């Protein structure tokens, strides 16, 4: 599902994705949200939204009959989540101004809200990035179940790209002394990731870095000149009502939120699925 505001780099990113074999047969849903404040001018806003959606489809070079165009009225951030769940989409694509946590809260950022609350993969494309053809992909390796999901998705993306390169980075907050066998826990995690990638037909180059996790992942993305960064997040989702902003959560030490703001590549977030208690 593409949540398109009609500006930014989202459409360029979608064109890049459509060139990948794994996306060519994907069913596209294009969502445009009409503000709740439309009031008496609702019909005018609706007609304008219809025109924007038609223009976006034309710019993307898509057949209108093959795109599910959706126009809804409501709060943009909540509507994106609602429609994504209704359609059971495999991926949400949204643009972002790259605002920091406090700025995002004060400006009521839709992308920040969706990034925090989405229960399905989300691709965030900042407006200030130069979007390139996806060839070099960096995936953060953490050895967890949701981390394995991120690795699988990264492998499925790279597998069919001619000359595609997949690099995995495992971050430790400090160096851990190797065991008597000469291997550290990081070595074990990376070796398992390499073997799992091979099971998908992909060669993974593993890197181990120490230090701040968010900063280290962003620095590694620049080091390998990544076109796309895939990360997993086990951040606890806000427990307050979705109509409220969980300031403690957003101002906390969220690694994924740091990467959202600072990574010099589009970020594909894979979040741990929400389970019924």
C-alpha positions as CSV (number, residue, x, y, z in Angstrom):
1,X,0.0,0.0,0.0
2,X,1.3,3.4,-1.0
3,X,0.3,6.3,1.3
4,X,1.0,9.1,-1.2
5,X,0.8,12.7,-0.3
6,X,1.7,13.8,-3.8
7,X,5.2,15.0,-2.9
8,X,8.5,13.7,-1.8
9,X,10.4,10.6,-3.0
10,X,7.8,7.9,-2.5
11,X,6.8,7.7,-6.1
12,X,10.5,7.4,-7.2
13,X,11.0,4.6,-4.7
14,X,7.9,2.8,-6.0
15,X,9.3,3.0,-9.5
16,X,12.6,1.5,-8.2
17,X,10.7,-1.3,-6.5
18,X,8.6,-2.1,-9.5
19,X,11.8,-2.8,-11.4
20,X,12.6,-5.6,-9.0
21,X,11.4,-9.1,-10.0
22,X,9.8,-9.7,-6.6
23,X,7.6,-6.6,-7.0
24,X,6.6,-6.9,-10.6
25,X,3.4,-8.9,-9.9
26,X,2.6,-7.1,-6.7
27,X,-1.0,-5.7,-6.3
28,X,-0.7,-1.9,-5.7
29,X,-3.1,0.0,-3.4
30,X,-2.8,3.8,-3.6
31,X,-4.3,5.6,-0.6
32,X,-5.1,9.3,-0.4
33,X,-6.6,10.7,2.8
34,X,-9.0,13.7,2.7
35,X,-8.6,15.7,5.9
36,X,-11.4,15.6,8.5
37,X,-11.5,19.4,8.4
38,X,-12.8,19.5,4.9
39,X,-16.2,20.5,6.3
40,X,-18.6,22.1,3.8
41,X,-15.9,21.9,1.1
42,X,-15.8,18.1,1.3
43,X,-16.9,17.6,-2.3
44,X,-14.2,19.9,-3.6
45,X,-11.6,18.2,-1.5
46,X,-12.8,14.8,-2.8
47,X,-12.6,15.9,-6.4
48,X,-9.2,17.3,-5.9
49,X,-8.1,14.0,-4.2
50,X,-9.4,12.0,-7.2
51,X,-7.4,14.2,-9.5
52,X,-4.2,13.7,-7.4
53,X,-4.6,10.0,-7.3
54,X,-5.1,9.8,-11.1
55,X,-2.0,12.0,-11.6
56,X,0.0,9.8,-9.3
57,X,-1.0,6.7,-11.2
58,X,-0.1,8.4,-14.5
59,X,3.3,9.5,-13.2
60,X,4.1,6.0,-12.1
61,X,3.2,4.6,-15.5
62,X,0.6,2.3,-14.2
63,X,-2.5,0.9,-15.7
64,X,-5.4,2.4,-13.7
65,X,-7.3,-0.9,-14.0
66,X,-4.4,-2.6,-12.1
67,X,-4.3,-0.2,-9.2
68,X,-6.7,-0.2,-6.3
69,X,-7.2,3.6,-5.7
70,X,-8.6,4.4,-2.3
71,X,-9.8,7.8,-1.0
72,X,-10.8,8.0,2.6
73,X,-11.7,10.9,4.9
74,X,-10.2,11.0,8.3
75,X,-7.1,11.5,10.3
76,X,-4.2,10.5,7.9
77,X,-2.1,8.5,10.3
78,X,-4.9,6.5,11.8
79,X,-6.4,5.9,8.4
80,X,-3.2,4.5,7.0
81,X,-3.1,1.9,9.8
82,X,-6.8,1.1,9.4
83,X,-6.7,0.6,5.6
84,X,-3.5,-1.4,5.9
85,X,-5.2,-3.8,8.3
86,X,-8.4,-3.9,6.2
87,X,-6.4,-4.9,3.1
88,X,-4.0,-7.1,5.0
89,X,-1.1,-5.5,3.0
90,X,2.4,-7.0,2.9
91,X,4.1,-3.6,2.9
92,X,3.3,0.1,3.7
93,X,5.3,2.7,1.7
94,X,5.3,6.2,3.1
95,X,7.3,9.4,2.8
96,X,8.9,11.3,5.7
97,X,10.3,14.7,6.3
98,X,12.9,13.1,8.6
99,X,11.9,15.1,11.7
100,X,13.4,14.2,15.0
101,X,11.2,12.7,17.8
102,X,10.1,16.0,19.5
103,X,9.6,17.7,16.1
104,X,7.5,14.8,14.9
105,X,5.3,15.0,18.0
106,X,4.8,18.7,17.8
107,X,4.0,18.6,14.1
108,X,1.7,15.5,14.5
109,X,3.8,13.6,12.0
110,X,1.8,10.8,10.2
111,X,4.9,8.8,9.2
112,X,6.3,8.8,12.7
113,X,3.0,7.6,14.1
114,X,2.7,4.8,11.6
115,X,6.3,3.9,12.1
116,X,5.7,3.5,15.8
117,X,2.4,1.6,15.5
118,X,2.4,-0.4,12.3
119,X,2.2,-4.2,12.9
120,X,3.4,-5.0,9.3
121,X,6.5,-4.1,7.3
122,X,6.8,-0.4,6.5
123,X,9.2,1.3,4.0
124,X,10.0,4.9,5.0
125,X,11.4,7.2,2.4
126,X,12.7,10.5,3.6
127,X,12.2,13.6,1.4
128,X,15.9,14.6,1.7
129,X,17.3,11.4,0.4
130,X,18.5,10.6,-3.1
131,X,16.6,7.5,-4.1
132,X,18.7,5.0,-6.0
133,X,18.1,1.7,-7.8
134,X,18.2,-1.0,-5.1
135,X,21.4,-3.0,-5.5
136,X,23.2,-2.9,-2.2
137,X,21.1,-3.9,0.8
138,X,22.2,-3.7,4.5
139,X,20.3,-5.8,7.0
140,X,20.7,-5.5,10.8
141,X,21.3,-8.9,12.3
142,X,20.3,-9.5,15.9
143,X,19.6,-13.3,16.1
144,X,15.9,-12.8,17.2
145,X,12.8,-14.2,15.6
146,X,11.8,-10.8,14.1
147,X,15.4,-10.3,13.1
148,X,15.2,-13.5,11.1
149,X,12.1,-12.1,9.4
150,X,14.0,-9.0,8.4
151,X,16.8,-11.2,7.0
152,X,14.4,-13.3,5.0
153,X,12.8,-10.2,3.5
154,X,16.2,-8.8,2.6
155,X,17.2,-12.1,1.0
156,X,14.0,-12.2,-1.0
157,X,14.7,-8.7,-2.3
158,X,18.4,-9.3,-3.2
159,X,18.0,-12.8,-4.6
160,X,16.6,-11.7,-7.9
161,X,18.7,-8.6,-8.4
162,X,21.5,-9.1,-11.0
163,X,24.7,-8.3,-9.1
164,X,22.8,-7.6,-5.9
165,X,24.8,-7.4,-2.7
166,X,23.6,-8.2,0.8
167,X,25.5,-7.2,3.9
168,X,24.5,-8.0,7.4
169,X,25.7,-6.0,10.4
170,X,25.6,-7.3,14.0
171,X,26.0,-4.6,16.7
172,X,27.3,-5.2,20.2
173,X,27.3,-2.4,22.8
174,X,30.7,-3.6,23.9
175,X,33.3,-6.1,22.8
176,X,32.7,-9.6,24.2
177,X,35.7,-11.9,24.8
178,X,35.6,-15.0,22.6
179,X,35.1,-18.4,24.2
180,X,37.8,-21.0,24.4
181,X,36.8,-22.1,20.9
182,X,37.9,-18.7,19.6
183,X,34.3,-17.6,18.7
184,X,32.4,-14.7,20.3
185,X,28.5,-14.7,20.5
186,X,28.6,-12.2,17.6
187,X,30.5,-14.7,15.5
188,X,27.8,-17.3,16.2
189,X,25.0,-14.9,15.3
190,X,26.6,-13.9,12.1
191,X,27.5,-17.5,11.1
192,X,23.9,-18.5,11.6
193,X,22.7,-15.5,9.5
194,X,25.1,-16.5,6.7
195,X,23.8,-20.0,6.6
196,X,20.2,-18.8,6.7
197,X,20.9,-16.5,3.8
198,X,22.4,-19.3,1.8
199,X,19.2,-21.3,2.3
200,X,17.5,-18.5,0.3
201,X,20.2,-18.7,-2.3
202,X,21.9,-15.5,-1.2
203,X,25.5,-14.8,-0.1
204,X,25.6,-12.6,3.0
205,X,28.7,-10.6,4.0
206,X,28.7,-10.4,7.8
207,X,30.1,-7.5,9.7
208,X,30.5,-7.0,13.5
209,X,30.6,-3.5,15.0
210,X,30.6,-2.3,18.6
211,X,29.2,0.8,20.1
212,X,25.8,2.6,20.0
213,X,23.5,0.4,18.0
214,X,21.5,3.0,16.1
215,X,24.5,5.1,15.3
216,X,26.5,2.1,14.3
217,X,23.9,0.8,11.9
218,X,23.6,4.2,10.2
219,X,27.4,4.5,9.9
220,X,27.7,1.0,8.4
221,X,25.0,1.8,5.9
222,X,27.1,4.7,4.7
223,X,30.3,2.6,4.8
224,X,28.8,0.0,2.4
225,X,26.9,2.6,0.4
226,X,23.6,0.9,1.0
227,X,20.6,1.7,-1.2
228,X,18.2,0.2,1.3
229,X,18.4,-0.5,5.0
230,X,16.3,-3.4,6.5
231,X,15.9,-3.4,10.3
232,X,13.9,-5.4,12.8
233,X,12.2,-3.7,15.8
234,X,11.1,-5.3,19.0
235,X,10.3,-1.9,20.5
236,X,7.3,-2.1,22.8
237,X,4.4,-0.5,21.0
238,X,2.5,2.3,22.9
239,X,0.0,0.9,25.3
240,X,-2.0,4.1,25.5
241,X,-5.0,4.7,23.2
242,X,-4.0,5.2,19.6
243,X,-5.6,8.7,19.6
244,X,-2.9,9.8,22.1
245,X,0.8,10.3,21.7
246,X,3.0,8.2,23.9
247,X,5.7,10.9,24.5
248,X,7.7,8.6,26.8
249,X,8.0,6.0,24.1
250,X,8.8,8.5,21.3
251,X,11.4,10.4,23.4
252,X,13.0,7.2,24.7
253,X,16.0,5.4,23.4
254,X,14.3,3.8,20.4
255,X,17.0,2.4,18.1
256,X,14.5,2.2,15.2
257,X,13.5,5.8,15.6
258,X,17.1,7.0,15.6
259,X,17.7,5.0,12.4
260,X,14.5,6.5,10.9
261,X,15.9,10.0,11.4
262,X,19.6,9.5,10.6
263,X,20.0,6.7,8.1
264,X,21.2,7.9,4.6
265,X,19.0,5.3,2.8
266,X,15.3,4.4,2.8
267,X,14.5,2.2,5.8
268,X,12.4,-0.9,5.7
269,X,11.1,-1.7,9.2
270,X,10.0,-5.2,10.1
271,X,8.2,-5.2,13.4
272,X,7.4,-8.1,15.6
273,X,3.8,-9.1,14.8
274,X,1.2,-8.2,17.4
275,X,0.0,-11.3,19.3
276,X,-3.3,-11.8,20.9
277,X,-2.9,-12.2,24.7
